[in-house]
């Protein structure tokens, strides 16, 4: 990915996240007085207010979940991991796709496995080189010790 594309995507995600959190803050401030009034009344008033609040918060929450899923999908693609269609949920009302909780767990687990595999490969590749260097340092120290002893 080129630097300019990476920068554009980063700016887009940042603006998208800010807009969603701003919407959540606005909705929370709008319903704060409603919750105070409903808590003074009966329990059904509070339940109705909470239902309306959750309905209002659904779109910003879905937008944030879509953003998280997008990041995970990009990580998975970097390691060559497929994300099957059954790991995804499509919200038809807002036309947003996001990972299921099981899909998120699977992607995170497989990314971790791939990272560990890559780390093991580096370890296996560098161990002989490091052992050789340590051996050479030992031989040099031994030769210097023998030379100074004479």
Helices and strands as residue ranges (DSSP letters): H 3-40, H 43-78, G 85-87, E 88-91, E 96-99, H 101-149
